[in-house]
Amino acid sequence: MGMPVRWLLRIRGDRTREPWPAGDRSSAPGRWGLPGGPEPRLPGGRIGLMLAIHRQCRPLALREVAAWRRRAEGIPDPALRRQALLSLRYKCFHCEGGAAYAAGTGRVPDLTRVICAFQILVDYLDNLSDRCGVQSPATLVRLHRAVADALTPGGQPPGGYYPGGLPDPDGGYLTDLVYACRQSLARLPGYRGEVERTALRLGGLYATLQVLKHLEVPVRQERLVRWLEPLCRRYPELHWWELAAACGSTLGIFALLRAAALGHPAPAAVDGLYRAYFPWVGALHILLDYYIDQEEDRQGGDLNFASYYPDRTTALGRLGWIARRAREQVLPLDPEGLHRLILAGLPGLYLSDPKVAAHRRLPETRRLLRQGGLPGLAAYLYCTLCPPVR
């Protein structure tokens, strides 16, 4: 459950027990009923958003993950089935966190469904690339075509994401994820037009990064640096690995989906979201993820962008500076406070992970948590007392 709460608050006492059984979090209680039912009336402001995330978004996200887990258990190929199930087991918290973007939209079921399906899709592709030895550029490109297809609303996707032109060895699992995204996107009133174009732009950055970072070790860094040269010229204050991290975040896409669920955002509003999330919020998101995963990635031989900092002090300084820049970008465009709440909560989500305490990084954690202020502290306490599935 992460670090003791009393370490942060300097009080004594035991941590609160989880509010529902760890073995079946999909049955988490809440006043919200079945998907598609009416959403309860909640207070406004940040308190209302936090209640919506806890009562509505997280339980529905866990139900979505449980449904996709049942689907993954039917994958005929044992290696693909194993990677799909491992992804759902260890990356479920990505869906729990992403579902926060549905809070207060009035379209919680549709938005949570597409966010979860898209996140499960990219996590599955990441597992295939990391753990199945996929290093062929052609195969990686073919697999990651699913990203653009998933962000294009419509009917049945074209499929053919696996090499060889044979029937999908996963029994249609990846195609079903793409189809679920396309169906849900079609129900978001403001998605067509500028939101779709910007989401595809971010999706293209994500897919290209995933292809390049999974190439063979001798060539991957050189290819990444070359690809990122135009972005490095546009954002000279950022290192190439920080921009690479920004490309690997799905939060910008989720922010755009939220705007599409709320109505028909003006082009200027869409551009404001893009500029806030890319590169600032996205870079902070993924660098925090990499920061706590350094030991695991070192053991697995995986590329870790946080490892490029010369030392921990430099890394913490850069993360703090990126967090401040992200806050500056988010403040002008966030009247309801959801984006600010998520930004402040990112350090709490990642630093409440038990591996942080296991690596004895408590002073570093305290320094990073200060960046989020009181909302960041609240997120840390919430993720410690009601931990996401990891």
C-alpha positions in Angstrom: 0.0 0.0 0.0 2.9 2.3 -0.3 4.5 4.5 2.3 2.9 5.0 5.7 0.5 8.0 5.8 2.0 9.0 9.2 5.4 9.5 7.5 3.8 12.4 5.6 1.5 13.8 8.2 3.8 13.1 11.2 0.9 11.5 13.1 0.5 8.1 14.6 -2.0 5.5 13.6 -2.6 2.6 11.3 -3.5 2.8 7.6 -7.1 2.4 6.7 -8.2 -0.9 5.3 -9.2 -1.1 1.7 -12.9 -0.2 1.3 -13.6 -3.4 -0.8 -12.1 -6.8 -1.0 -8.7 -6.9 -2.9 -9.7 -10.1 -4.7 -12.7 -8.5 -6.5 -12.3 -4.8 -6.9 -14.8 -4.9 -9.8 -17.6 -5.0 -7.2 -16.5 -1.8 -5.6 -19.5 0.0 -4.0 -20.8 3.2 -5.1 -24.1 5.1 -5.6 -23.8 4.9 -9.3 -25.8 2.0 -10.8 -25.4 0.0 -14.0 -23.6 1.5 -17.0 -26.0 3.8 -18.8 -28.0 4.6 -15.6 -28.5 8.1 -14.3 -25.5 9.7 -12.6 -26.0 10.8 -9.0 -26.1 14.5 -8.2 -22.8 15.5 -6.6 -21.4 18.8 -5.2 -19.6 21.1 -7.6 -16.0 22.1 -7.6 -13.0 19.9 -6.7 -14.9 18.0 -4.0 -17.6 17.0 -6.5 -15.0 15.9 -9.0 -13.2 13.8 -6.5 -16.4 12.2 -5.4 -17.3 11.5 -9.0 -13.9 9.9 -9.6 -14.3 7.7 -6.5 -18.0 6.8 -6.8 -18.5 6.6 -10.5 -15.3 6.6 -12.6 -13.1 4.1 -10.7 -15.8 1.4 -10.2 -16.9 1.6 -13.9 -13.2 1.4 -15.0 -12.7 -1.7 -12.9 -15.8 -3.3 -14.5 -14.5 -2.5 -17.9 -11.1 -4.1 -17.1 -12.9 -7.1 -15.7 -14.9 -7.5 -18.9 -11.8 -7.3 -21.0 -10.0 -9.7 -18.7 -12.8 -12.3 -19.5 -12.3 -11.6 -23.2 -8.5 -12.0 -22.9 -8.9 -15.4 -21.2 -10.3 -16.6 -24.5 -7.3 -15.7 -26.7 -6.2 -18.9 -28.4 -2.5 -18.2 -28.7 -1.0 -18.9 -25.2 1.8 -16.3 -25.5 -0.5 -13.5 -26.6 -3.0 -14.6 -23.9 -0.3 -14.4 -21.3 0.7 -10.9 -22.3 -2.9 -9.6 -22.5 -3.6 -10.9 -19.0 -0.3 -9.6 -17.5 -1.1 -6.2 -19.0 -4.5 -6.2 -17.5 -3.2 -7.3 -14.1 -0.3 -5.0 -13.7 -1.4 -1.9 -15.6 -5.1 -1.7 -14.5 -4.3 1.5 -12.6 -3.7 3.2 -15.9 -7.4 2.7 -16.6 -8.4 3.8 -13.1 -6.4 7.0 -13.5 -7.5 7.7 -17.0 -11.2 7.3 -16.1 -10.9 10.4 -14.0 -11.3 12.4 -17.2 -14.9 11.2 -17.4 -15.8 12.9 -14.1 -18.6 15.5 -14.4 -19.1 15.1 -18.1 -22.6 13.6 -18.1 -21.3 10.9 -20.4 -19.4 8.8 -17.8 -20.2 5.4 -19.3 -19.2 6.2 -22.9 -16.1 8.2 -22.0 -14.9 5.6 -19.5 -15.4 2.9 -22.0 -13.3 4.5 -24.7 -10.6 5.6 -22.3 -10.3 2.1 -20.8 -10.4 0.3 -24.2 -7.8 2.6 -25.7 -5.5 2.3 -22.6 -5.8 -1.5 -22.6 -5.0 -1.5 -26.3 -1.8 0.5 -26.0 -0.7 -1.4 -22.8 -1.2 -4.7 -24.7 0.8 -3.5 -27.6 3.5 -2.3 -25.2 3.7 -5.7 -23.6 3.8 -7.5 -27.0 6.7 -5.2 -28.0 8.6 -5.5 -24.7 8.1 -9.2 -23.8 7.6 -11.0 -27.1 10.8 -9.9 -28.7 9.1 -7.8 -31.5 11.9 -5.7 -33.0 11.1 -5.8 -36.7 10.2 -2.2 -37.8 7.6 -3.5 -40.2 5.9 -5.7 -37.5 6.0 -2.8 -35.0 4.5 -0.4 -37.5 1.8 -2.9 -38.5 0.8 -3.5 -34.8 0.6 0.2 -34.0 -1.7 0.9 -36.9 -4.3 0.0 -34.4 -3.7 3.3 -32.5 -4.9 5.4 -35.4 -7.7 3.1 -36.2 -8.9 3.2 -32.6 -9.0 7.0 -32.7 -11.1 7.0 -35.9 -14.9 6.7 -35.1 -16.9 4.3 -37.2 -17.8 0.7 -37.7 -15.7 -2.4 -37.9 -12.0 -1.6 -38.1 -9.8 -2.9 -41.0 -7.8 -5.3 -38.8 -4.8 -7.1 -40.1 -2.5 -5.9 -37.3 -0.4 -9.0 -37.0 2.2 -9.9 -39.7 1.7 -12.6 -42.3 -1.7 -11.8 -43.5 -3.2 -14.7 -41.5 -6.3 -14.6 -39.3 -5.5 -12.8 -36.0 -3.8 -15.2 -33.6 -5.4 -13.4 -30.7 -8.9 -14.5 -31.8 -9.8 -10.9 -32.6 -8.9 -9.4 -29.2 -7.0 -6.4 -30.6 -9.6 -5.8 -33.3 -12.3 -5.9 -30.6 -10.5 -3.2 -28.6 -10.2 -1.0 -31.6 -13.9 -1.5 -32.4 -14.9 -0.6 -28.9 -13.0 2.7 -29.2 -14.5 3.5 -32.5 -18.1 2.8 -31.3 -17.7 4.9 -28.2 -16.1 7.8 -30.1 -19.0 8.0 -32.4 -21.2 8.8 -29.4 -19.1 11.8 -28.3 -20.8 14.9 -29.7 -17.7 17.1 -30.2 -15.2 14.5 -31.4 -15.4 15.0 -35.2 -13.3 17.8 -36.6 -10.5 19.5 -34.7 -10.6 17.2 -31.7 -10.2 14.1 -33.9 -7.4 15.7 -35.9 -5.5 16.6 -32.8 -6.1 13.2 -31.2 -4.7 11.5 -34.3 -1.7 13.9 -34.1 -1.0 12.8 -30.6 -1.7 9.2 -31.4 0.8 9.4 -34.3 3.5 10.7 -31.9 2.7 7.9 -29.5 2.8 5.1 -32.2 6.0 6.4 -33.7 7.7 6.5 -30.3 6.6 3.0 -29.5 8.0 1.7 -32.8 11.4 3.4 -32.4 11.9 2.6 -28.7 11.4 -1.1 -29.3 13.9 -1.4 -32.1 17.1 -3.3 -31.5 19.3 -1.8 -28.8 22.2 -0.7 -31.0 20.0 1.6 -33.2 17.1 2.7 -31.1 18.6 5.7 -29.3 20.1 7.1 -32.5 16.8 6.7 -34.4 14.9 8.3 -31.5 17.2 11.3 -31.4 17.0 11.8 -35.1 13.2 11.6 -35.1 12.9 14.1 -32.3 15.2 16.7 -33.8 12.4 18.9 -35.1 10.7 18.8 -31.6 14.0 19.6 -29.9 14.3 22.8 -32.1 10.8 23.8 -31.2 11.3 23.1 -27.4 15.0 23.8 -26.9 14.6 23.9 -23.1 13.7 20.2 -23.0 16.1 17.3 -23.4 15.4 14.8 -26.2 14.4 12.1 -23.6 11.9 14.5 -22.0 10.2 15.1 -25.3 10.2 11.3 -26.0 8.5 10.9 -22.7 5.9 13.5 -23.6 5.2 11.5 -26.8 4.5 8.4 -24.7 1.6 9.8 -22.7 -2.0 9.1 -23.4 -3.3 11.9 -21.1 -3.5 14.5 -23.9 -5.8 12.2 -25.8 -8.0 11.7 -22.8 -8.2 15.4 -22.2 -9.4 15.9 -25.8 -12.0 13.1 -25.4 -13.3 14.9 -22.3 -13.6 18.1 -24.2 -15.5 16.2 -27.0 -17.8 14.7 -24.4 -18.7 18.1 -22.9 -19.8 19.6 -26.2 -18.2 21.2 -29.3 -15.0 22.8 -28.2 -13.7 25.8 -30.2 -10.4 25.3 -32.2 -8.6 27.6 -29.7 -9.7 25.5 -26.8 -8.5 22.3 -28.5 -5.2 24.0 -29.3 -4.9 25.1 -25.6 -5.3 21.5 -24.4 -2.8 20.3 -26.9 -0.2 22.9 -25.9 -0.7 22.2 -22.2 -0.5 18.4 -22.4 2.2 18.3 -25.1 4.8 18.4 -24.0 4.4 19.5 -20.4 1.7 17.4 -18.7 2.6 14.4 -20.8 6.3 14.7 -20.0 5.7 14.9 -16.3 3.3 11.9 -16.5 5.7 9.5 -18.2 8.8 10.7 -16.4 7.2 9.9 -13.1 6.3 6.5 -14.4 9.8 5.9 -15.6 11.3 7.4 -12.4 9.7 4.7 -10.2 10.4 1.9 -12.7 14.1 2.4 -13.1 15.2 -0.7 -11.2 12.7 -2.9 -13.0 13.7 -1.6 -16.4 17.4 -2.0 -15.6 16.8 -5.6 -14.8 14.6 -6.2 -17.9 16.9 -4.3 -20.3 14.1 -1.9 -21.2 14.6 1.7 -22.3 14.0 4.1 -19.4 14.0 7.8 -20.1 14.5 8.8 -16.5 17.8 7.0 -16.5 19.4 9.6 -18.8 19.6 12.1 -16.0 23.1 12.1 -14.5 21.9 11.8 -10.9 18.8 11.9 -8.7 19.2 15.5 -7.8 19.2 16.6 -11.4 16.2 14.3 -12.1 14.2 15.8 -9.2 15.0 19.3 -10.2 13.9 18.7 -13.8 10.7 17.0 -12.7 9.9 19.9 -10.4 10.6 22.4 -13.2 8.4 20.5 -15.7 5.6 20.3 -13.1 5.7 24.1 -12.7 5.6 24.7 -16.5 2.7 22.2 -16.8 0.8 24.1 -14.1 1.4 27.4 -15.9 -0.1 25.9 -19.1 -3.1 24.3 -17.4 -4.3 27.2 -15.2 -5.7 29.4 -18.0 -7.8 26.7 -19.7 -9.3 24.8 -16.8 -12.5 26.5 -15.4 -13.8 23.4 -13.7 -10.5 22.4 -12.2 -10.3 18.8 -13.4 -7.1 19.2 -15.3 -5.5 21.0 -12.4 -6.7 18.2 -10.1 -5.2 15.5 -12.3 -1.9 17.4 -12.7 -1.6 17.9 -8.9 -2.5 14.2 -8.4 0.1 12.7 -10.7 2.9 12.7 -8.2 0.6 11.2 -5.5 -0.5 8.4 -7.8 2.9 7.3 -8.8 4.8 8.0 -5.6 2.2 6.0 -3.5 3.5 2.9 -5.4 5.0 0.4 -2.9 8.2 0.1 -4.9 9.0 3.7 -4.0 9.1 2.8 -0.3 11.0 -0.4 -1.1 13.7 1.6 -2.8 14.0 4.0 0.2 13.2 7.2 -1.7 11.2 8.9 1.0 13.0 12.3 1.0 12.8 12.5 -2.8 9.1 11.7 -2.6 8.4 14.4 -0.1 10.1 16.9 -2.4 8.1 15.9 -5.4 4.8 15.8 -3.5 5.3 19.5 -2.5 4.9 20.3 -6.2 1.2 19.4 -6.1 0.4 21.4 -2.9 -2.7 20.3 -0.9 -4.4 18.6 -3.8 -1.3 16.6 -4.4 -1.1 15.5 -0.8 -4.8 14.6 -0.9 -4.2 12.4 -4.0 -1.3 10.7 -2.2 -3.4 10.0 0.8 -6.3 8.7 -1.3 -4.0 6.4 -3.4 -2.4 5.1 -0.2 -5.7 4.5 1.6 -7.6 3.3 -1.5 -4.8 2.0 -3.6 -5.3 1.4 -7.3 -4.8 -2.1 -8.7 -1.2 -2.4 -9.6 
